[in-house]
Amino acid sequence: MQDGSEMSRTTLGGWEPEESRAQLASELDAMRRLHELTLRLDRTADLHDLLVQVLDAIVALHRADFGNIQIFDRQRGTLRLVAQRGFDAAFESDFAEIGVDHGTSCGQALAKGERVVIEDVATDPAFARFLEAARGYGFSAAQSTPLHGVGGERLGMVSTYFRQHRAFSDTDHRLTDLYARQASEAIVRYRREEALRASQTRLRRVIETDAIGILFFSLDGRLLDANDAFLRMTGWTREDVASGRLGWRDLTPPEWMAQSEVERERLAREGRAGPYEKEYLTRDGRRRWMLFSGHDLGDGAIVEYALDISERKQAEAALRDSEARFRRFGDASLDVLWIRDAQSLQWEYLSAAFDTVYGLELEHAIAGNGLTGWLELILPEDRDLALSELQSVALGEHVSLEYRVRRASDGQVRWLRDTMFPLVDERGRVTRIGGIGEDVTAEKETAHRMTVMIGELQHRTRNLMAVVRSIAQRTARTSRSLPDFNQKFADRMDALARVQSLLSRLKESDRVPFDELVRDELRAQGGQVTLDGPPGVLLRSSTVQILAMAIHELATNAMKYGALAQPEGRLTVRWRLEPGLVDGRQRLRVEWIESGVAMPPDADTRGGAGRELIERALPYQLDAETSYKLGRDGVHCVITLPVSQHMPRGS
Amino acid sequence: MRVDSGLVDCRILVVEDEYALAEDIRRELIEAGAIVVGPVPTIHKAMRLVEAEARIDGAVLDINLGGEMVFPVAEALRARSVPFLFATGYDSGRTPEAYKDIQRIEKPVTPGEAARQLGRLLRSVRA
């Protein structure tokens, strides 16, 4: 640019009017182009286009042979090539990125933070490394002007190159700076807009989310806008929203109105509301559960985020249902169902039967120490076993255990049969212990009663056999022959069998009435017999057998030799209840009166077995008073014996 | 020549609520040469006898007396060091621990068995 610098220098000399006019025209032209550039930059949306236009404008201004424009990479602290003019593809790759330590004009300008002009690259020592390249491209002068923001921040670099040596006038620099300023402002504006666009894109994407409904309300509660997610959740259409006629009140079921008002008031007062859960109306009138959170945007709008939690609510309701079902199930059981934590051994669940079985209030027990509280109720001698078994269940064993507790409410000892089992998590670890405690006290008592009853049965049977043997011996002693023995023995066995069957029909608390006993024995007899006495005089069970045998002997004798053996004979059996004279206990007085009997001469010697029973066995065994007399026309026998304290039935 | 029953002139208390059985035992004891105290059918009467009798050498006790257990009588006899045996319809499992060592004859008692067992018992005590 030897010529150019010469020319520039000569401007200070002669030719002034001509020179001034030309310079003025050139400056006007530059200003016009600057204006055009400004207008273009305003309309350019793409940073690359924008920078290319700046480059072209400055290349034209400088009437340069080459040019490039770079943008500053804030992260790396380097300049990256955006566009070039006049160079080739090799240049683009060789000078793609330039650092501060780079000797080129732009590297130097970057390092210094101000414009660098190299009028002759051959004489600049810093440029020496690139001299070959410069010759290759054919330029010998260069300038680089940094692009700065208002605050001085580095934005980029615009450089021009000249085949000839080139000198710059102040006007050149001033104009260059004006261009550069325009470029810088455009870059800053572009970056700001880009950031805004990015943030808007981000915001739009946020709003377009599938999961969360976003609603915008006016302060008076009209729905201004809503995202697609909300429309999908509720079935409302964009037209519904756009109509401006929807408000939160239209979307809220009546019973949720009050709570929503409260949240609205809070929003007005504190600028935010929620998160709160409520039901929402869909377009077709169904309801969805939603979680809301809102805040005041400060620009006359309120935003609310809505999360559809219907499924969670359904799951919760199902869980509550299942829980309630389980509790009802547990509480219906007469057994104590329980669950303990396997670590602490504390109760987590107890069914209602706990109250009755342990005699302790369930809430009280759950709240207290579920281990020591429980152990204290167990009888000391069963305590160690109960604890060690419980611990073995915590280690994974199944156990069925019987132990006794002293019921807290009334001090009664209850037998419990507790079936305990480990409850494991998905990894097979015992996290809880479950158990079913059955009150087996009644079962135990029944078992005990059964043992007693079997014992009693044994006692009676063996006694009966002893009685049979005794009757056999006695009958043998008084029999004249074997047929005589057979007859008498069979007879007595029949009587014994009758009374046994009478006794076996009885329930535990029943008693045999005396009249039934007499009728049983005299059933076959007709008009010769008179029975005279109140029905339903109850006999003690222990007296029935021997009394029946005594009546049997009397009847047998009467039929063989007495009133019932002769047509003229009569038998009256009369009985009355008498107050006890000695001990105040009621006694039964029975009279057996035979009459109209022609007494045989040997009457005294007959019926010995009957007499012994009446005169000796009844007093011995029943504490009875008896008399047995042979009158002139028949037997007269009186038996007075204690009877059951129970009142006669029906009296 | 009769074998020594071990009961000759011994005063033997018989407690049995069933008249027929009491009579059987009384009869065989008398045949064995014993003097029978009782028989009585209740605890009450038995206790009165134990208190009243200056000398009792042995006893046959029915365990179940019309639902009452004979053990108070057994206790009173033990206090006087009188040997006795039980006549019972129960299995041995039903007798309390305190009387496990007392000899038992099981009902129905074979005729003569009560006198035989008691005679052996008294001989062993005397020996």
Contacts between the chains, C-beta under 8 A, distances in Angstrom:
chain1	res1	chain2	res2	distance
A	455	B	90	5.6
A	455	B	91	7.4
A	455	B	94	5.1
A	458	B	89	5.5
A	458	B	90	6.2
A	458	B	91	6.8
A	459	B	64	5.2
A	459	B	88	7.7
A	459	B	89	3.9
A	459	B	90	6.0
A	460	B	89	7.4
A	461	B	89	7.1
A	462	B	89	3.2
A	462	B	106	7.3
A	462	B	107	3.9
A	462	B	108	5.9
A	463	B	18	5.9
A	463	B	21	7.5
A	463	B	89	5.6
A	463	B	107	6.2
A	465	B	107	7.1
A	465	B	108	4.2
A	466	B	18	6.8
A	466	B	20	7.3
A	466	B	21	5.0
A	466	B	24	7.9
A	466	B	107	5.0
A	466	B	108	4.1
A	466	B	109	6.6
A	467	B	18	6.4
A	467	B	20	5.4
A	467	B	21	7.2
A	468	B	108	7.9
A	469	B	108	5.4
A	469	B	111	7.8
A	470	B	20	3.7
A	470	B	21	6.3
A	470	B	23	7.3
A	470	B	24	5.6
A	471	B	20	7.1
A	473	B	24	7.3
A	473	B	111	7.5
A	474	B	20	7.6
A	542	B	66	4.9
A	542	B	67	7.3
A	546	B	19	7.0
A	616	B	19	6.9
A	617	B	19	3.8
A	617	B	20	7.0
A	620	B	19	4.6
A	620	B	22	7.0
A	620	B	39	7.8
A	620	B	41	5.8
A	621	B	17	6.6
A	621	B	18	6.8
A	621	B	19	4.5
A	621	B	41	5.8
